[in-house]
Amino acid sequence: MKKKMLRALALSLSLSLLATACGDSNANEDGDKFQCHAMAWCTNMVGDDTEVTDAPALTGGTIKDGIYRLEQGRGIGYAEAMYIKGDNILFLGSVWRNYQGTWKVTNGKLEVVEFALCDESRNKQLDDTWTYTVAYAVRGDELFTMSDADDPKVLKRWKRVDDLCDTTNSFKCWGGGLCACESTVNKPLTGNENCTLPY
């Protein structure tokens, strides 16, 4: 009887370790499910819309967990950010709108799969997942990307930041008018109102 209990305990422990090793792509280190609303923001500030001319070769690199805010790219007229944690990724639109997905490196590029959307009116799984690749490079706290999904292709420079609303020389209130920025963490987006103000 004691041997059977020990075998059952060993099997249970083995399965537990196997599950941990395989991981849940939507779980963080604490075992909590990674939510579409893990982080979000609303702003009318934008990044520098000039062409990125000093990027390193897009040959990959190690991407640290964190918040990456779009700082520069030719013709961008919007704010955008990414929140990366493990193999989870959130694409944060500028007005309470997120796309949730996972990422991995395949053949030196990011392979991204988006599968959910959340915004101020809904939280839903996409009917069809969307998979695409992104050429990238890392330099310190900067991430340079060119997505195969973009047309035309734009080289973008992102900066790893502690706070989505902290301004920099390349992310700020460009119009000289009233600007707004607020962010949330683990707060459902449904019911949020547009925070942006006209320039």
ROROLO-210629 format. One line per 3 residues: number of its first residue (from 1); for each residue x, y, z of N, C-alpha, C. Coordinates in nm, 4 decimals, always signed. Layout:
! residues N
NUM	X:Y:Z:X:Y:Z:X:Y:Z; ...
//
This chain:
! residues 199
1	+0.0837:-0.1201:+0.0000:+0.0000:+0.0000:+0.0000:+0.0870:+0.1247:+0.0000; +0.1926:+0.1233:+0.0839:+0.2804:+0.2387:+0.0930:+0.3530:+0.2606:-0.0397; +0.3949:+0.1485:-0.1068:+0.4635:+0.1599:-0.2352:+0.3712:+0.2202:-0.3406
4	+0.2437:+0.1787:-0.3397:+0.1478:+0.2324:-0.4364:+0.1295:+0.3824:-0.4158; +0.1215:+0.4258:-0.2903:+0.1051:+0.5680:-0.2611:+0.2275:+0.6459:-0.3065; +0.3466:+0.5894:-0.2830:+0.4694:+0.6568:-0.3246:+0.4771:+0.6665:-0.4767
7	+0.4368:+0.5577:-0.5462:+0.4357:+0.5611:-0.6925:+0.3380:+0.6667:-0.7437; +0.2196:+0.6716:-0.6839:+0.1189:+0.7707:-0.7240:+0.1699:+0.9122:-0.7013; +0.2370:+0.9325:-0.5873:+0.2936:+1.0637:-0.5551:+0.4024:+1.1000:-0.6555
10	+0.4884:+1.0033:-0.6892:+0.5964:+1.0271:-0.7854:+0.5393:+1.0606:-0.9228; +0.4338:+0.9864:-0.9651:+0.3709:+1.0127:-1.0933:+0.3092:+1.1521:-1.0963; +0.2402:+1.1863:-0.9884:+0.1780:+1.3179:-0.9785:+0.2832:+1.4281:-0.9870
13	+0.3956:+1.4079:-0.9172:+0.5042:+1.5056:-0.9180:+0.5650:+1.5156:-1.0575; +0.5829:+1.4029:-1.1251:+0.6389:+1.4018:-1.2609:+0.5498:+1.4781:-1.3568; +0.4186:+1.4528:-1.3482:+0.3252:+1.5235:-1.4361:+0.3257:+1.6720:-1.4076
16	+0.3361:+1.7075:-1.2798:+0.3406:+1.8482:-1.2415:+0.4644:+1.9157:-1.2986; +0.5794:+1.8473:-1.2885:+0.7035:+1.9031:-1.3421:+0.6983:+1.9124:-1.4931; +0.6369:+1.8143:-1.5588:+0.6243:+1.8161:-1.7032:+0.5386:+1.9339:-1.7476
19	+0.4279:+1.9558:-1.6778:+0.3406:+2.0682:-1.7107:+0.4137:+2.1996:-1.6925; +0.4937:+2.2085:-1.5865:+0.5696:+2.3312:-1.5624:+0.6722:+2.3511:-1.6718; +0.7398:+2.2437:-1.7123:+0.8422:+2.2549:-1.8156:+0.7816:+2.2945:-1.9488
22	+0.6660:+2.2367:-1.9817:+0.6018:+2.2706:-2.1082:+0.5503:+2.4131:-2.1048; +0.5006:+2.4531:-1.9897:+0.4573:+2.5911:-1.9717:+0.3203:+2.6178:-2.0315; +0.2614:+2.7258:-1.9878:+0.1362:+2.7762:-2.0422:+0.1696:+2.9100:-2.1041
25	+0.1545:+2.9212:-2.2355:+0.1969:+3.0434:-2.3031:+0.1180:+3.1652:-2.2578; +0.0103:+3.1449:-2.1870:-0.0673:+3.2586:-2.1390:-0.0572:+3.2749:-1.9879; +0.0420:+3.2130:-1.9264:+0.0590:+3.2260:-1.7819:+0.1904:+3.2960:-1.7534
28	+0.1925:+3.3767:-1.6455:+0.3177:+3.4410:-1.6071:+0.3863:+3.3580:-1.5008; +0.4963:+3.4134:-1.4455:+0.5755:+3.3354:-1.3509:+0.4976:+3.2948:-1.2258; +0.3963:+3.3735:-1.1912:+0.3182:+3.3432:-1.0713:+0.2059:+3.2443:-1.0997
31	+0.1951:+3.2012:-1.2253:+0.0896:+3.1073:-1.2592:-0.0415:+3.1753:-1.2937; -0.0457:+3.3101:-1.2856:-0.1673:+3.3818:-1.3195:-0.1809:+3.3890:-1.4710; -0.3035:+3.3843:-1.5187:-0.3261:+3.3912:-1.6633:-0.2946:+3.5304:-1.7138
34	-0.2235:+3.5391:-1.8258:-0.1892:+3.6672:-1.8868:-0.3128:+3.7183:-1.9596; -0.3598:+3.8335:-1.9221:-0.4854:+3.8860:-1.9733:-0.4643:+3.9867:-2.0855; -0.5647:+3.9997:-2.1711:-0.5599:+4.0984:-2.2780:-0.5512:+4.2399:-2.2218
37	-0.6016:+4.2607:-2.0998:-0.5979:+4.3934:-2.0392:-0.4858:+4.4060:-1.9348; -0.3828:+4.3210:-1.9455:-0.2722:+4.3283:-1.8496:-0.2131:+4.4689:-1.8420; -0.2168:+4.5411:-1.9528:-0.1721:+4.6795:-1.9565:-0.2449:+4.7477:-2.0719
40	-0.2743:+4.8766:-2.0566:-0.3403:+4.9503:-2.1649:-0.3140:+5.0985:-2.1453; -0.3429:+5.1760:-2.2491:-0.3252:+5.3212:-2.2352:-0.4139:+5.3976:-2.3300; -0.4179:+5.5279:-2.3057:-0.4939:+5.6207:-2.3877:-0.4123:+5.7493:-2.3941
43	-0.3788:+5.7919:-2.5146:-0.2968:+5.9122:-2.5288:-0.3148:+5.9736:-2.6666; -0.2866:+6.1032:-2.6768:-0.2790:+6.1663:-2.8088:-0.1381:+6.2186:-2.8352; -0.0424:+6.1794:-2.7526:+0.0971:+6.2083:-2.7823:+0.1457:+6.1051:-2.8840
46	+0.2475:+6.1391:-2.9601:+0.2977:+6.0484:-3.0633:+0.4499:+6.0510:-3.0689; +0.5049:+5.9520:-3.1397:+0.6485:+5.9457:-3.1605:+0.6914:+6.0323:-3.2779; +0.8203:+6.0430:-3.2963:+0.8821:+6.1190:-3.4044:+0.8510:+6.0508:-3.5381
49	+0.7961:+6.1281:-3.6338:+0.7547:+6.0663:-3.7602:+0.8615:+6.0746:-3.8698; +0.9884:+6.0920:-3.8301:+1.0958:+6.0939:-3.9284:+1.1516:+5.9535:-3.9494; +1.2214:+5.9334:-4.0591:+1.2769:+5.8032:-4.0919:+1.3888:+5.7657:-3.9949
52	+1.3919:+5.6403:-3.9552:+1.5000:+5.5887:-3.8707:+1.6198:+5.5617:-3.9618; +1.7320:+5.6273:-3.9333:+1.8487:+5.6157:-4.0219:+1.9695:+5.5510:-3.9557; +1.9627:+5.5266:-3.8255:+2.0809:+5.4749:-3.7549:+2.0594:+5.3369:-3.6936
55	+1.9690:+5.2599:-3.7519:+1.9382:+5.1276:-3.6962:+2.0498:+5.0285:-3.7276; +2.0726:+4.9345:-3.6365:+2.1651:+4.8255:-3.6685:+2.1000:+4.7293:-3.7672; +2.1790:+4.6394:-3.8224:+2.1236:+4.5379:-3.9130:+2.0182:+4.4556:-3.8396
58	+1.9096:+4.4255:-3.9073:+1.7982:+4.3533:-3.8452:+1.8298:+4.2035:-3.8410; +1.9205:+4.1690:-3.7513:+1.9679:+4.0301:-3.7433:+1.9272:+3.9615:-3.6132; +1.8303:+4.0179:-3.5415:+1.7807:+3.9531:-3.4205:+1.8480:+4.0037:-3.2949
61	+1.8408:+3.9233:-3.1891:+1.8957:+3.9602:-3.0594:+1.8020:+3.9160:-2.9481; +1.8458:+3.9376:-2.8259:+1.7671:+3.8984:-2.7091:+1.6762:+4.0124:-2.6659; +1.5459:+3.9852:-2.6608:+1.4480:+4.0863:-2.6210:+1.4116:+4.0647:-2.4748
64	+1.4332:+4.1663:-2.3927:+1.3990:+4.1592:-2.2512:+1.2502:+4.1839:-2.2320; +1.1950:+4.1281:-2.1252:+1.0575:+4.1600:-2.0878:+1.0472:+4.3101:-2.0621; +0.9310:+4.3665:-2.0879:+0.9107:+4.5075:-2.0562:+0.8122:+4.5745:-2.1491
67	+0.8029:+4.7062:-2.1337:+0.7158:+4.7903:-2.2139:+0.8018:+4.8568:-2.3200; +0.7642:+4.8400:-2.4458:+0.8355:+4.9023:-2.5574:+0.7396:+5.0002:-2.6252; +0.7775:+5.1280:-2.6249:+0.6920:+5.2316:-2.6829:+0.7506:+5.2778:-2.8158
70	+0.6654:+5.2966:-2.9147:+0.7094:+5.3414:-3.0454:+0.7592:+5.4855:-3.0353; +0.8865:+5.5054:-3.0684:+0.9494:+5.6365:-3.0567:+0.9700:+5.7050:-3.1914; +0.9884:+5.6265:-3.2978:+1.0229:+5.6885:-3.4251:+0.9912:+5.5948:-3.5413
73	+0.9495:+5.6548:-3.6525:+0.9241:+5.5796:-3.7744:+0.8667:+5.6716:-3.8800; +0.9094:+5.6543:-4.0031:+0.8661:+5.7437:-4.1110:+0.7146:+5.7411:-4.1271; +0.6546:+5.8594:-4.1138:+0.5114:+5.8745:-4.1395:+0.4183:+5.8291:-4.0283
76	+0.4720:+5.7844:-3.9135:+0.3795:+5.7421:-3.8077:+0.3065:+5.8649:-3.7531; +0.1786:+5.8504:-3.7316:+0.1009:+5.9608:-3.6773:+0.0148:+5.9125:-3.5624; +0.0655:+5.8151:-3.4909:-0.0127:+5.7508:-3.3860:+0.0818:+5.7024:-3.2769
79	+0.0248:+5.6733:-3.1625:+0.1020:+5.6142:-3.0529:+0.0775:+5.4641:-3.0534; +0.1815:+5.3903:-3.0214:+0.1708:+5.2453:-3.0174:+0.2731:+5.1933:-2.9176; +0.2427:+5.0831:-2.8531:+0.3368:+5.0230:-2.7596:+0.3188:+4.8717:-2.7611
82	+0.4188:+4.8035:-2.7070:+0.4120:+4.6584:-2.6909:+0.4481:+4.6266:-2.5472; +0.3773:+4.5329:-2.4886:+0.4124:+4.4823:-2.3575:+0.4499:+4.3357:-2.3755; +0.5753:+4.3042:-2.3443:+0.6271:+4.1687:-2.3636:+0.6567:+4.1067:-2.2280
85	+0.6058:+3.9873:-2.2069:+0.6331:+3.9133:-2.0837:+0.6404:+3.7654:-2.1179; +0.7613:+3.7096:-2.1085:+0.7786:+3.5714:-2.1518:+0.7498:+3.5616:-2.2999; +0.6672:+3.4648:-2.3394:+0.6317:+3.4546:-2.4805:+0.4976:+3.5222:-2.5098
88	+0.4485:+3.6010:-2.4143:+0.3252:+3.6772:-2.4340:+0.3574:+3.8152:-2.4881; +0.2688:+3.8671:-2.5726:+0.2864:+4.0026:-2.6240:+0.1501:+4.0696:-2.6357; +0.1453:+4.1961:-2.5955:+0.0273:+4.2791:-2.6143:+0.0668:+4.3950:-2.7031
91	-0.0117:+4.4218:-2.8056:+0.0064:+4.5411:-2.8862:-0.0951:+4.6426:-2.8364; -0.0468:+4.7532:-2.7837:-0.1316:+4.8534:-2.7217:-0.1566:+4.9671:-2.8186; -0.2818:+4.9806:-2.8622:-0.3202:+5.0952:-2.9433:-0.3317:+5.2180:-2.8548
94	-0.3467:+5.3351:-2.9155:-0.3399:+5.4590:-2.8386:-0.4674:+5.4941:-2.7634; -0.5778:+5.4249:-2.7920:-0.7031:+5.4552:-2.7214:-0.7707:+5.3260:-2.6769; -0.7244:+5.2706:-2.5633:-0.7865:+5.1533:-2.4999:-0.8154:+5.0409:-2.5987
97	-0.7173:+5.0013:-2.6783:-0.7407:+4.8925:-2.7743:-0.6149:+4.8060:-2.7808; -0.6288:+4.6801:-2.7418:-0.5157:+4.5878:-2.7399:-0.5411:+4.4672:-2.8293; -0.4319:+4.4185:-2.8875:-0.4326:+4.2875:-2.9512:-0.3388:+4.1985:-2.8713
100	-0.3859:+4.0812:-2.8376:-0.3095:+3.9875:-2.7557:-0.2545:+3.8753:-2.8420; -0.1317:+3.8355:-2.8105:-0.0745:+3.7262:-2.8865:+0.0433:+3.6620:-2.8167; +0.1133:+3.5796:-2.8905:+0.2368:+3.5176:-2.8440:+0.3429:+3.5405:-2.9499
103	+0.4692:+3.5224:-2.9118:+0.5777:+3.5397:-3.0074:+0.6881:+3.4387:-2.9798; +0.7655:+3.4134:-3.0840:+0.8852:+3.3314:-3.0716:+0.9792:+3.3722:-3.1838; +1.1041:+3.3344:-3.1723:+1.2005:+3.3644:-3.2773:+1.2103:+3.2434:-3.3700
106	+1.1882:+3.2679:-3.4984:+1.1982:+3.1637:-3.6005:+1.2842:+3.2167:-3.7150; +1.3937:+3.1469:-3.7452:+1.4847:+3.1877:-3.8528:+1.5296:+3.3335:-3.8382; +1.5568:+3.3743:-3.7132:+1.6089:+3.5081:-3.6881:+1.5063:+3.6191:-3.6906
109	+1.3772:+3.5841:-3.7075:+1.2706:+3.6841:-3.7064:+1.1707:+3.6520:-3.5957; +1.0968:+3.7535:-3.5533:+0.9876:+3.7303:-3.4597:+0.8706:+3.6722:-3.5371; +0.8183:+3.5621:-3.4881:+0.6941:+3.5074:-3.5432:+0.5848:+3.5368:-3.4426
112	+0.4904:+3.6200:-3.4825:+0.3853:+3.6678:-3.3924:+0.2527:+3.6042:-3.4308; +0.1796:+3.5585:-3.3306:+0.0442:+3.5057:-3.3508:-0.0505:+3.5874:-3.2636; -0.1406:+3.6612:-3.3256:-0.2412:+3.7381:-3.2516:-0.3706:+3.6580:-3.2470
115	-0.4319:+3.6525:-3.1256:-0.5512:+3.5681:-3.1131:-0.6653:+3.6316:-3.0352; -0.6467:+3.7521:-2.9795:-0.7554:+3.8138:-2.9027:-0.7500:+3.9652:-2.9154; -0.8637:+4.0261:-2.8920:-0.8783:+4.1721:-2.8975:-0.9562:+4.2157:-2.7748
118	-0.9149:+4.3277:-2.7169:-0.9967:+4.3888:-2.6119:-0.9928:+4.5396:-2.6309; -1.1054:+4.6037:-2.6061:-1.1131:+4.7495:-2.6133:-1.2225:+4.7964:-2.5187; -1.2662:+4.9218:-2.5342:-1.3620:+4.9765:-2.4375:-1.5010:+4.9166:-2.4493
121	-1.5254:+4.8371:-2.5543:-1.6593:+4.7809:-2.5696:-1.6646:+4.6288:-2.5705; -1.5487:+4.5618:-2.5799:-1.5542:+4.4155:-2.5903:-1.4218:+4.3521:-2.5500; -1.4304:+4.2215:-2.5300:-1.3129:+4.1399:-2.4991:-1.3393:+4.0062:-2.5660
124	-1.2694:+3.9778:-2.6764:-1.3075:+3.8595:-2.7530:-1.1866:+3.7906:-2.8146; -1.2033:+3.6626:-2.8371:-1.1070:+3.5858:-2.9144:-1.1313:+3.6180:-3.0622; -1.0251:+3.6335:-3.1386:-1.0409:+3.6584:-3.2817:-1.0962:+3.5334:-3.3496
127	-1.1805:+3.5527:-3.4501:-1.2358:+3.4395:-3.5239:-1.1249:+3.3598:-3.5923; -1.0267:+3.4304:-3.6434:-0.9107:+3.3664:-3.7064:-0.7849:+3.4270:-3.6467; -0.6926:+3.3436:-3.6034:-0.5661:+3.3969:-3.5540:-0.4886:+3.4553:-3.6717
130	-0.4008:+3.5506:-3.6405:-0.3232:+3.6182:-3.7437:-0.1765:+3.5957:-3.7142; -0.1043:+3.5346:-3.8075:+0.0374:+3.5047:-3.7898:+0.1193:+3.5815:-3.8927; +0.2266:+3.6454:-3.8460:+0.3146:+3.7188:-3.9373:+0.4542:+3.7250:-3.8758
133	+0.5513:+3.7681:-3.9547:+0.6890:+3.7747:-3.9060:+0.7384:+3.9188:-3.9057; +0.8357:+3.9428:-3.8184:+0.8921:+4.0768:-3.8006:+1.0431:+4.0652:-3.7936; +1.1129:+4.1327:-3.8860:+1.2589:+4.1416:-3.8762:+1.2911:+4.2395:-3.7639
136	+1.3969:+4.2113:-3.6873:+1.4230:+4.2976:-3.5719:+1.5705:+4.2990:-3.5341; +1.6030:+4.3979:-3.4523:+1.7366:+4.4085:-3.3932:+1.7222:+4.4750:-3.2579; +1.8151:+4.4453:-3.1690:+1.8146:+4.5026:-3.0337:+1.9445:+4.5799:-3.0140
139	+1.9322:+4.7006:-2.9583:+2.0499:+4.7782:-2.9205:+2.0213:+4.8431:-2.7853; +2.0776:+4.7846:-2.6792:+2.0486:+4.8348:-2.5452:+1.9011:+4.8236:-2.5140; +1.8383:+4.9372:-2.4797:+1.6955:+4.9398:-2.4501:+1.6127:+4.9789:-2.5715
142	+1.6732:+4.9746:-2.6898:+1.5998:+5.0057:-2.8111:+1.5747:+4.8777:-2.8914; +1.4578:+4.8730:-2.9534:+1.4186:+4.7619:-3.0381:+1.3813:+4.8202:-3.1742; +1.4395:+4.7665:-3.2800:+1.4120:+4.8119:-3.4157:+1.3367:+4.7004:-3.4879
145	+1.2278:+4.7354:-3.5546:+1.1460:+4.6331:-3.6207:+1.1043:+4.6761:-3.7608; +1.0813:+4.5765:-3.8450:+1.0165:+4.5971:-3.9742:+0.9265:+4.4766:-3.9966; +0.7969:+4.5009:-3.9921:+0.6994:+4.3929:-4.0007:+0.6695:+4.3565:-4.1450
148	+0.6647:+4.2252:-4.1713:+0.6257:+4.1772:-4.3036:+0.4788:+4.2078:-4.3323; +0.4022:+4.2387:-4.2264:+0.2594:+4.2664:-4.2440:+0.2334:+4.4103:-4.2877; +0.3334:+4.4984:-4.2729:+0.3139:+4.6392:-4.3082:+0.3301:+4.6608:-4.4580
151	+0.2493:+4.7494:-4.5133:+0.2620:+4.7884:-4.6521:+0.2253:+4.9364:-4.6623; +0.3201:+5.0253:-4.6860:+0.4610:+4.9971:-4.7139:+0.5361:+4.9580:-4.5862; +0.6517:+4.8962:-4.6041:+0.7349:+4.8558:-4.4905:+0.7961:+4.9804:-4.4269
154	+0.7891:+4.9868:-4.2941:+0.8438:+5.1007:-4.2207:+0.9368:+5.0483:-4.1119; +1.0563:+5.1028:-4.1067:+1.1490:+5.0700:-3.9993:+1.1092:+5.1507:-3.8771; +1.0831:+5.0823:-3.7664:+1.0364:+5.1491:-3.6446:+1.1380:+5.1334:-3.5330
157	+1.1518:+5.2384:-3.4546:+1.2382:+5.2346:-3.3364:+1.1504:+5.2428:-3.2119; +1.1651:+5.1433:-3.1253:+1.0915:+5.1364:-2.9995:+1.1897:+5.1554:-2.8851; +1.1420:+5.2078:-2.7742:+1.2269:+5.2250:-2.6566:+1.1628:+5.1554:-2.5379
160	+1.2446:+5.0821:-2.4643:+1.1957:+5.0156:-2.3431:+1.1829:+5.1198:-2.2340; +1.0609:+5.1372:-2.1803:+1.0321:+5.2435:-2.0842:+0.9695:+5.1849:-1.9577; +0.9811:+5.2590:-1.8494:+0.9177:+5.2185:-1.7238:+0.7732:+5.2657:-1.7176
163	+0.7446:+5.3778:-1.7817:+0.6122:+5.4385:-1.7757:+0.5719:+5.4804:-1.9167; +0.4582:+5.4345:-1.9641:+0.4118:+5.4675:-2.0981:+0.3972:+5.6171:-2.1207; +0.3711:+5.6927:-2.0143:+0.3402:+5.8350:-2.0287:+0.4598:+5.9273:-2.0045
166	+0.5758:+5.8724:-1.9741:+0.6950:+5.9567:-1.9622:+0.7353:+6.0057:-2.0999; +0.7573:+6.1363:-2.1132:+0.7955:+6.1916:-2.2427:+0.9468:+6.1813:-2.2643; +0.9859:+6.1826:-2.3912:+1.1268:+6.1863:-2.4307:+1.1383:+6.2872:-2.5441
169	+1.2598:+6.3063:-2.5944:+1.2777:+6.3969:-2.7083:+1.2035:+6.3481:-2.8316; +1.1807:+6.2161:-2.8400:+1.1146:+6.1614:-2.9585:+0.9712:+6.1153:-2.9336; +0.9246:+6.1202:-2.8095:+0.7839:+6.0889:-2.7813:+0.7313:+6.1979:-2.6892
172	+0.6412:+6.2805:-2.7423:+0.5948:+6.3954:-2.6653:+0.4699:+6.4551:-2.7291; +0.4299:+6.5677:-2.6746:+0.3170:+6.6437:-2.7268:+0.3716:+6.7360:-2.8359; +0.3597:+6.6959:-2.9606:+0.4224:+6.7696:-3.0699:+0.3465:+6.8960:-3.1083
175	+0.2163:+6.8968:-3.0914:+0.1370:+7.0087:-3.1423:+0.1410:+7.1345:-3.0583; +0.1948:+7.1235:-2.9362:+0.1977:+7.2406:-2.8501:+0.0634:+7.2678:-2.7840; -0.0357:+7.1835:-2.8099:-0.1664:+7.2024:-2.7498:-0.1825:+7.1160:-2.6261
178	-0.3064:+7.0845:-2.5936:-0.3340:+7.0020:-2.4772:-0.3122:+6.8556:-2.5113; -0.2338:+6.7893:-2.4308:-0.2107:+6.6477:-2.4539:-0.2543:+6.5672:-2.3322; -0.2919:+6.4428:-2.3591:-0.3398:+6.3557:-2.2528:-0.2661:+6.2237:-2.2594
181	-0.2480:+6.1612:-2.1436:-0.1915:+6.0268:-2.1398:-0.2273:+5.9636:-2.0068; -0.2850:+5.8470:-2.0120:-0.3097:+5.7698:-1.8905:-0.2966:+5.6217:-1.9230; -0.2557:+5.5445:-1.8255:-0.2372:+5.4014:-1.8477:-0.2970:+5.3231:-1.7323
184	-0.3248:+5.1963:-1.7593:-0.3819:+5.1084:-1.6576:-0.3071:+4.9761:-1.6577; -0.3139:+4.9060:-1.5460:-0.2549:+4.7737:-1.5324:-0.3610:+4.6803:-1.4759; -0.3858:+4.5689:-1.5447:-0.4829:+4.4683:-1.5002:-0.6190:+4.5274:-1.4666
187	-0.6633:+4.6198:-1.5507:-0.7961:+4.6788:-1.5324:-0.8740:+4.6611:-1.6619; -0.9920:+4.5960:-1.6559:-1.0689:+4.5754:-1.7788:-1.0891:+4.7047:-1.8562; -1.0857:+4.6965:-1.9892:-1.0956:+4.8161:-2.0723:-1.2394:+4.8555:-2.1014
190	-1.3333:+4.7621:-2.0832:-1.4727:+4.7928:-2.1144:-1.5212:+4.9078:-2.0271; -1.5892:+5.0025:-2.0904:-1.6441:+5.1166:-2.0184:-1.5521:+5.2364:-2.0104; -1.4253:+5.2206:-2.0478:-1.3338:+5.3341:-2.0466:-1.3759:+5.4362:-2.1520
193	-1.3538:+5.5638:-2.1222:-1.3840:+5.6684:-2.2172:-1.2567:+5.7171:-2.2823; -1.2704:+5.7718:-2.4023:-1.1567:+5.8258:-2.4747:-1.0975:+5.9427:-2.3951; -0.9697:+5.9336:-2.3653:-0.9049:+6.0374:-2.2855:-0.8502:+6.1489:-2.3705
196	-0.8416:+6.1286:-2.5025:-0.7654:+6.2212:-2.5849:-0.8369:+6.3529:-2.6040; -0.7569:+6.4549:-2.6177:-0.8068:+6.5910:-2.6390:-0.7538:+6.6425:-2.7720; -0.8231:+6.7330:-2.8360:-0.7723:+6.7837:-2.9642:-0.6466:+6.8669:-2.9448
199	-0.5628:+6.8726:-3.0472:-0.4428:+6.9565:-3.0412:-0.4838:+7.1022:-3.0475
//
